[in-house]
């Protein structure tokens, strides 16, 4: 089933009319089966229309992510990374986690056009329409162990910021612990998965979901305010160029992190921290704690001022919201 949909995707992206009858004969299935597969592709974000006597066609061509082009762009940036691009996958993070412990090399990247089971923090679904955004995960071996893992969200957020700044000359906003905002609205999210023992080197997968061009159908499924980069900037985004830039920036930041932690990154985070010096509400389960955000410390913890006393708040199942 997946193989047939992969074949249909390859043909559809060329932007020409495809006969259902001819496709069925070529792929060894009935015309009705082709119709069902087309419907399934429409469900994941393909804008396909049909014309009697002509067949199926994309409303507008899609430029797919291109593994060889991304690799070439990385070479030009003097960056070495093993990159895999998948059209259809359950989750880029889950894919790399399944390959532990021996099938990944540090800096290995998985990017997908569509995730059937994309994940956000706290078990949320990450809406992943086909060919619209960037869903990117990178494997990294964390020599310092899980105690250093909290800084990875800071590293990843700053890397996305670096890439967007270098390509489009704009600053994004950062929101602890793992969101990237543009004009106060969510543009991207980060998900860190870890495996290993507390005091020993561990495996980690850093996932980045970045909104590029949200289809109308998918927008209706998102349960929080959002913005996409093409709308925010008013330009068409080349996802291959942006993906390569994010990979390069992330590897650069990770190498600094492995040598000095996030000590050198705290000031930059603070300068882009959306809630810095603002009243916030920290939500942990049913508990709501109100205070003033004072940025982050050198471990990546939130510094929260309550009644004049500033204390660190470490990660976990917490949310940060505007205070009252």
Secondary structure, 3 states (H helix, E strand, C coil): CHHHHHHHHHHHCCCCCECHHHHHHHHCCCHHHHHHHHHHHHHCCCCEEEECCCEEEECCCCCCCCHHHHHHHHHHCCCCCCEEEEEEECCHHHHHHHCCCCCCCCCCEEEEEEECCCECHHHCECCCCCCCCEEEEEEEEECCCHHHCCHHHHHHHHHHHHHHHHHHCCCCEEECCCEEEECCEEEEEEEEEEECCCCCCEEEEEEEEECCCCCHHHHCCCCCCECCHHHHHCCCCCHHHHHHHHHHHHHHHHHHHHHHCCCCCHHHHHHHECCCCCEEEEEECCEEEEEEEEEECCCCCEEEEECCEEEEECCCCEEEEECC
